[in-house]
Amino acid sequence: MTCRREWLARGVGVGAALALAWWWQAQTLQVVGVVALARALAWASALWLAPALPARRLQGPALARRAVLVTGCDSGFGHAAARRLHALGARVFACVLLPHGPGADGLRALASPRMRVLPLDVTDAPSVAAAAHAVQQDLQDSGCELQAVVNNAGILNVGETEWMDIEELRKTIDVNTIGQVRVAQAFLPLLRKSKGRVVNVNSVAGRIPCTGLAPYVISKYASVAFTECLKVDMTKFSVSVHSIEPAIYMTPMAEGSKFLLKKKFDAIPEKIMNDYGHRYIEKFMKVVELVFLVFSKPPSKILEVVDAIEDAILSEDPQDCYYPGERSKLVITLKDEVKYVQGYLTKLIYNLW
């Protein structure tokens, strides 16, 4: 269900299109052209204007009776979101892969009865079931309802399609895609009861192929598809589903890209290395490193993503999709051009070197 803010923004876009049509004396234009213009402006308005429109938030005593589960709280978006939601007054189940790691210890240091750190491996069905049981018991004891589940856990994998190791690809999909499915299925009974929300942290890489990130892109395209299917399926239960699709942020996951590139480079079979040429692969790796260096945002900017997660959970009028920051909006706006440029870039590298 599209939020009222998005419909309002689309209305602004359609109004602008009609005004332009009148200004251009629409009788000389084909109807199809006017409709296409209205649709394009409505889409652009929903993307750029809707996030700026105000919306009421769940807060105060009402929020104190709600709980949120967040996966991938060891670091990055998940850790920051868990802290933000706790600070706002929600009961938080912060799920971590490393229960004795620095991320988990930092959350426990809050020494708050509203912050519960749970071990959770999204690739392991018994681990997910144990977390679901613990949450259900906690909710019964505290009298709270589950407001939202934030599927944030994810891993990065790099390389071109021909270089992909099938087992590594399977692991990437297991975490980034099937992990979302496992967690959602485990908590949907509680969310149906509370008419809560599922918030999937995806990526613009789920809409646009990204140079050098084929395994990651494949998993994120599947995650976006799962989010859209779940959204349709859960409408009848008044459970809303939302997608957060950021661009590149220099989280610990992204910071490991250079190491992953080197590891992938060393594992390329000799025959493929000879067909591509050593210089192409070396230059390609450097170009991908440069893309991360130039286009990634610093750690301080991850709060843009946390803001989107917060709005998706607490707003009375949440958006279907969030594109945090200007870069993700720009990439989505110019996605066809971005696809073309990336293909041309790899061809240029191959021909020059």
C-alpha positions as CSV (number, residue, x, y, z in Angstrom):
1,M,0.0,0.0,0.0
2,T,1.5,3.3,-1.1
3,C,1.7,5.9,1.6
4,R,-0.2,9.1,1.6
5,R,3.0,11.2,1.3
6,E,3.9,9.4,-1.9
7,W,0.4,9.9,-3.4
8,L,0.5,13.5,-2.5
9,A,4.0,13.9,-4.1
10,R,2.7,12.0,-7.2
11,G,-0.2,14.4,-7.3
12,V,2.2,17.3,-7.4
13,G,4.0,15.7,-10.3
14,V,0.9,15.1,-12.3
15,G,-0.2,18.7,-11.6
16,A,3.2,20.0,-12.8
17,A,2.8,17.9,-16.0
18,L,-0.7,19.2,-16.7
19,A,0.6,22.8,-16.1
20,L,3.4,22.2,-18.6
21,A,1.1,20.7,-21.1
22,W,-1.1,23.8,-20.9
23,W,1.9,26.0,-21.2
24,W,3.0,24.2,-24.3
25,Q,-0.6,24.3,-25.6
26,A,-1.3,20.6,-25.2
27,Q,-3.6,20.5,-28.2
28,T,-0.5,20.2,-30.3
29,L,0.8,17.3,-28.3
30,Q,-0.2,13.7,-28.5
31,V,-2.2,12.4,-25.5
32,V,0.4,9.6,-25.1
33,G,3.1,12.3,-24.7
34,V,1.1,14.1,-22.0
35,V,0.5,10.8,-20.1
36,A,4.1,9.8,-20.3
37,L,5.2,13.3,-19.0
38,A,2.7,13.1,-16.1
39,R,3.9,9.6,-15.2
40,A,7.5,10.6,-15.2
41,L,7.0,13.7,-13.1
42,A,4.7,11.8,-10.7
43,W,7.4,9.2,-10.2
44,A,10.2,11.8,-9.7
45,S,8.0,13.7,-7.2
46,A,7.4,10.6,-5.2
47,L,11.1,9.8,-5.1
48,W,12.4,13.3,-4.2
49,L,9.5,15.1,-2.6
50,A,7.7,12.5,-0.5
51,P,10.6,12.0,2.0
52,A,10.5,15.7,2.8
53,L,6.9,15.8,3.7
54,P,6.0,15.5,7.4
55,A,4.4,12.5,9.0
56,R,3.2,11.7,12.5
57,R,5.3,9.2,14.5
58,L,4.6,6.6,17.0
59,Q,6.1,7.9,20.3
60,G,5.7,8.2,24.1
61,P,3.7,5.7,26.0
62,A,2.5,4.0,22.7
63,L,6.1,3.3,21.7
64,A,7.0,2.0,25.1
65,R,4.6,-0.8,24.5
66,R,6.1,-1.8,21.2
67,A,9.2,-3.9,20.5
68,V,11.4,-4.0,17.4
69,L,13.8,-6.8,16.3
70,V,16.8,-5.9,14.3
71,T,19.2,-8.4,12.7
72,G,22.9,-7.7,11.9
73,C,23.5,-5.5,15.0
74,D,27.2,-6.4,15.3
75,S,28.1,-3.2,13.5
76,G,27.0,-0.7,10.8
77,F,23.3,0.1,10.1
78,G,21.9,-2.5,12.4
79,H,24.0,-1.5,15.5
80,A,23.2,2.2,14.9
81,A,19.5,1.5,14.4
82,A,19.3,-0.6,17.6
83,R,20.8,2.3,19.6
84,R,18.5,4.8,17.9
85,L,15.3,2.8,18.6
86,H,16.3,2.2,22.2
87,A,17.0,5.9,22.7
88,L,13.5,6.7,21.4
89,G,11.9,4.4,24.0
90,A,11.2,1.2,22.1
91,R,12.0,-2.3,23.4
92,V,14.8,-3.7,21.2
93,F,15.8,-7.2,20.3
94,A,19.3,-6.7,18.9
95,C,20.3,-9.8,17.0
96,V,24.1,-10.4,16.6
97,L,26.2,-13.1,14.8
98,L,28.9,-12.7,17.5
99,P,27.2,-12.7,20.9
100,H,30.6,-11.9,22.6
101,G,31.8,-9.5,20.0
102,P,32.4,-5.7,20.5
103,G,29.1,-4.8,18.9
104,A,27.1,-7.0,21.3
105,D,29.2,-5.9,24.3
106,G,28.5,-2.2,23.4
107,L,24.8,-2.8,23.4
108,R,24.9,-4.7,26.6
109,A,26.8,-1.9,28.2
110,L,23.7,0.2,28.0
111,A,22.5,-1.9,30.9
112,S,18.9,-1.4,29.9
113,P,16.0,-3.8,30.4
114,R,14.7,-2.6,27.0
115,M,17.8,-3.7,25.2
116,R,18.1,-7.4,24.8
117,V,21.0,-8.9,22.8
118,L,20.2,-12.2,21.1
119,P,22.5,-14.5,19.1
120,L,21.2,-15.1,15.6
121,D,22.7,-16.7,12.5
122,V,20.2,-16.0,9.7
123,T,21.6,-19.0,7.7
124,D,20.8,-21.4,10.5
125,A,17.1,-22.5,11.0
126,P,17.4,-23.6,14.6
127,S,19.1,-20.3,15.5
128,V,16.3,-18.4,14.0
129,A,13.7,-20.6,15.7
130,A,15.5,-20.1,19.1
131,A,15.4,-16.3,18.6
132,A,11.7,-16.4,17.7
133,H,10.9,-18.4,20.8
134,A,13.0,-16.0,23.0
135,V,11.2,-13.0,21.6
136,Q,7.7,-14.5,22.0
137,Q,8.4,-15.4,25.6
138,D,9.8,-11.9,26.3
139,L,6.7,-10.2,24.7
140,Q,4.4,-12.3,26.9
141,D,6.3,-11.4,30.0
142,S,6.6,-7.7,29.2
143,G,3.1,-7.2,27.7
144,C,4.6,-5.6,24.6
145,E,3.7,-6.1,20.9
146,L,6.2,-6.6,18.1
147,Q,6.0,-3.4,16.0
148,A,8.6,-4.4,13.4
149,V,11.2,-6.8,12.2
150,V,14.2,-5.2,10.5
151,N,16.0,-7.6,8.2
152,N,19.4,-5.9,8.1
153,A,22.0,-8.8,8.3
154,G,24.0,-9.1,5.1
155,I,27.4,-9.8,3.6
156,L,29.4,-8.4,0.6
157,N,30.8,-10.4,-2.2
158,V,32.7,-9.1,-5.2
159,G,33.8,-10.1,-8.7
160,E,32.5,-10.5,-12.2
161,T,30.0,-13.2,-13.1
162,E,32.5,-15.6,-14.7
163,W,34.8,-15.4,-11.7
164,M,32.1,-16.3,-9.2
165,D,32.7,-19.3,-7.0
166,I,29.4,-21.2,-6.7
167,E,29.8,-22.0,-3.0
168,E,30.5,-18.3,-2.2
169,L,27.5,-17.2,-4.3
170,R,25.3,-19.7,-2.5
171,K,26.6,-18.4,0.9
172,T,25.9,-14.8,-0.2
173,I,22.3,-15.6,-1.3
174,D,21.8,-17.7,1.9
175,V,22.6,-14.6,4.1
176,N,21.3,-11.7,2.0
177,T,18.1,-13.3,0.6
178,I,17.2,-16.6,2.2
179,G,18.2,-15.2,5.5
180,Q,15.5,-12.5,5.1
181,V,13.0,-15.2,4.2
182,R,13.8,-17.3,7.3
183,V,13.6,-14.4,9.7
184,A,10.4,-13.1,8.1
185,Q,8.7,-16.5,8.2
186,A,9.6,-17.0,11.8
187,F,8.2,-13.7,13.0
188,L,5.1,-13.2,10.7
189,P,2.8,-14.9,13.2
190,L,3.7,-12.2,15.8
191,L,3.5,-9.4,13.2
192,R,0.0,-10.6,12.0
193,K,-1.2,-10.4,15.6
194,S,0.2,-6.8,16.0
195,K,-0.4,-5.7,12.4
196,G,3.2,-4.8,12.4
197,R,5.9,-4.2,9.8
198,V,8.7,-5.9,8.0
199,V,11.6,-3.6,7.0
200,N,14.1,-5.2,4.7
201,V,17.4,-3.4,4.3
202,N,18.2,-4.0,0.6
203,S,20.4,-1.8,-1.7
204,V,20.2,0.2,-4.9
205,A,22.3,-2.8,-6.1
206,G,19.0,-4.7,-6.1
207,R,17.8,-2.3,-8.9
208,I,21.0,-1.7,-10.9
209,P,23.9,-4.0,-11.8
210,C,27.0,-2.7,-10.1
211,T,30.5,-3.1,-11.7
212,G,32.5,-5.8,-9.8
213,L,29.7,-6.8,-7.4
214,A,27.9,-9.5,-9.4
215,P,27.3,-12.0,-6.5
216,Y,26.1,-9.2,-4.2
217,V,23.9,-7.8,-6.9
218,I,22.3,-11.2,-7.7
219,S,21.4,-11.6,-4.0
220,K,20.0,-8.1,-3.7
221,Y,17.9,-8.4,-6.8
222,A,16.4,-11.5,-5.2
223,S,15.9,-9.7,-1.9
224,V,14.0,-6.8,-3.6
225,A,11.8,-9.4,-5.4
226,F,11.1,-11.1,-2.0
227,T,10.2,-7.8,-0.5
228,E,7.8,-7.0,-3.3
229,C,6.2,-10.5,-3.1
230,L,5.9,-10.3,0.7
231,K,4.3,-6.9,0.4
232,V,1.5,-8.2,-1.8
233,D,1.0,-11.4,0.3
234,M,0.8,-9.5,3.7
235,T,-1.6,-6.8,2.6
236,K,-4.6,-8.9,3.5
237,F,-3.3,-9.1,7.1
238,S,-2.5,-5.4,7.4
239,V,1.2,-6.2,7.8
240,S,3.1,-3.6,5.8
241,V,6.5,-4.3,4.1
242,H,9.1,-1.7,3.4
243,S,12.4,-1.7,1.5
244,I,15.4,0.5,2.5
245,E,17.7,0.8,-0.5
246,P,20.9,2.8,0.2
247,A,23.9,3.3,-2.0
248,I,27.5,2.7,-0.8
249,Y,28.3,3.6,2.8
250,M,31.7,2.9,4.4
251,T,30.4,0.4,7.0
252,P,32.7,-2.4,8.2
253,M,31.2,-4.6,5.5
254,A,32.2,-2.1,2.7
255,E,35.6,-1.5,4.3
256,G,36.4,-5.2,3.7
257,S,35.9,-4.8,-0.1
258,K,39.7,-4.3,-0.8
259,F,40.5,-7.6,1.0
260,L,37.7,-9.4,-0.8
261,L,39.0,-8.1,-4.2
262,K,42.5,-9.3,-3.5
263,K,41.2,-12.7,-2.4
264,K,39.0,-12.9,-5.5
265,F,41.9,-11.9,-7.7
266,D,44.1,-14.7,-6.3
267,A,41.4,-17.3,-6.8
268,I,40.7,-16.6,-10.5
269,P,41.5,-19.8,-12.6
270,E,44.5,-19.4,-14.8
271,K,42.5,-20.0,-18.0
272,I,40.2,-17.2,-17.2
273,M,43.1,-15.0,-16.2
274,N,44.7,-15.7,-19.6
275,D,41.5,-15.0,-21.5
276,Y,40.8,-11.7,-19.8
277,G,44.5,-10.7,-19.5
278,H,46.3,-10.0,-16.3
279,R,46.4,-6.3,-16.9
280,Y,42.6,-6.1,-17.4
281,I,42.0,-7.8,-14.1
282,E,44.5,-5.7,-12.3
283,K,43.0,-2.5,-13.7
284,F,39.5,-3.7,-13.1
285,M,40.3,-4.3,-9.4
286,K,41.7,-0.8,-9.1
287,V,38.7,0.7,-10.8
288,V,36.3,-1.1,-8.3
289,E,38.5,0.1,-5.4
290,L,38.3,3.7,-6.9
291,V,34.5,3.4,-7.1
292,F,34.3,2.5,-3.4
293,L,36.7,5.3,-2.6
294,V,35.0,8.1,-4.6
295,F,31.3,7.1,-4.3
296,S,31.0,5.6,-0.8
297,K,29.9,7.8,2.1
298,P,31.8,8.1,5.4
299,P,30.6,6.2,8.5
300,S,29.1,9.4,9.9
301,K,26.6,9.4,7.1
302,I,25.1,6.0,7.9
303,L,22.6,8.0,10.0
304,E,20.8,8.7,6.7
305,V,20.0,5.0,6.6
306,V,19.0,4.9,10.2
307,D,16.6,7.8,9.7
308,A,14.9,5.8,6.9
309,I,14.7,2.7,9.1
310,E,13.2,4.8,11.9
311,D,10.6,6.3,9.6
312,A,9.6,2.9,8.2
313,I,9.1,1.6,11.7
314,L,7.5,4.5,13.5
315,S,5.8,6.7,10.9
316,E,2.0,6.5,10.7
317,D,2.5,7.0,6.9
318,P,5.6,5.0,6.0
319,Q,6.9,4.8,2.4
320,D,7.0,1.6,0.4
321,C,10.7,2.2,-0.6
322,Y,13.3,4.4,0.9
323,Y,16.4,5.7,-0.9
324,P,18.5,7.3,1.8
325,G,20.7,10.2,0.8
326,E,20.9,12.1,-2.5
327,R,23.2,9.6,-4.2
328,S,20.8,6.7,-4.0
329,K,18.0,8.8,-5.3
330,L,20.2,10.1,-8.2
331,V,21.3,6.5,-9.1
332,I,17.7,5.3,-9.2
333,T,16.6,8.4,-11.2
334,L,19.4,7.7,-13.8
335,K,19.5,3.9,-13.5
336,D,19.3,3.3,-17.3
337,E,22.2,5.7,-17.8
338,V,24.2,4.1,-15.0
339,K,23.7,0.6,-16.5
340,Y,25.1,1.9,-19.9
341,V,28.1,3.7,-18.4
342,Q,29.1,0.6,-16.4
343,G,29.1,-1.6,-19.4
344,Y,31.0,1.0,-21.4
345,L,33.5,1.3,-18.6
346,T,34.4,-2.4,-18.4
347,K,34.7,-2.4,-22.2
348,L,37.0,0.6,-22.1
349,I,39.2,-1.0,-19.5
350,Y,39.5,-4.2,-21.6
351,N,40.2,-2.4,-24.9
352,L,42.8,0.0,-23.4
353,W,44.7,-2.5,-21.3
